[in-house]
Amino acid sequence: METASIVPTPYLECTAGANYHLALAHLIGSDLSYTQFYRNCEDYVILDNGVYEDAQVSMMHLIDIAIKIKADEIILIDKMEDSKATIQSARYCFFILNKCLGEDKTEWPNIMAVAQGEDLTDWYKCARELLSLPIDCLAVPKVLLKHGADARARAVHGILPLLEGRSIHLLGGGENPFEPHQINEQSEGAIRSVDSSLPFVYAVAGKKITDGKRPDVIIDFENPQDCDKQLLIDNINTWKEDVD
């Protein structure tokens, strides 16, 4: 399983050795150093849609950004905990993709869709509908954890028979940094990748990622907090090793 550590611009160099990255759409273009890092990145770059950060951009803008940084994968625009609106949005996103990039999907970036729902039953319905579309990866968001610490594990287990070669991405990290590793073990290695700011969150608090409960830290991308870069690198490596 691949890990993508989310960090503010001054700490991007600490993620340089990763195979996977998740770029935040609202920072591309507005933050020149952030933009340049991902434009020059030779690793696999997933372009986020800004929904979780409450900084959503339009699908056309998302495509423009993807072209600018040569993103390997785009996350379609979803609606938090709203299955019906997420499905409608995904269909519209494909309409825009066809309009902007043409119908030859071999020329497209890979496409990730985030399943949403007000509960697990609703989430499953959304996931099934999204898997009927030509997506490459289905994302299981951390918001599901409000329905229990094992909610994402149950979600993954429920959709495994429906994947038909598609991948699973765990979108965001919860209170337990090693939840992705546990889910991956339970699903016999079905998880392709996971992204999270947890290595940075622990480093800002001056803690190793193995030091118990998630610290009460909110990342400020406009005014980045200070942290020990070596501790951050150690946290990134520990998190990767333990979820591999």
Secondary structure, 3 states (H helix, E strand, C coil): CEEEECCCHHHHHHHCCCCEEEECHHHCCCCHHHHHHHHHCCCEEEECCCCCCCCCCCHHHHHHHHHHHCCCEEECCCCCCCHHHHHHHHHHHHHHHHHHHCCCHHHCCEEEEECCCCCHHHHHHHHHHHCCCCCCEEEEEHHHHHHCCCHHHHHHHHHHHHCCCCEEEEECCCCCCCHHHHHHHHCCCCEEEEEECHHHHHHHCCCCCCCCCCCCCCCCCCCCCCCCHHHHHHHHHHHHHHHC
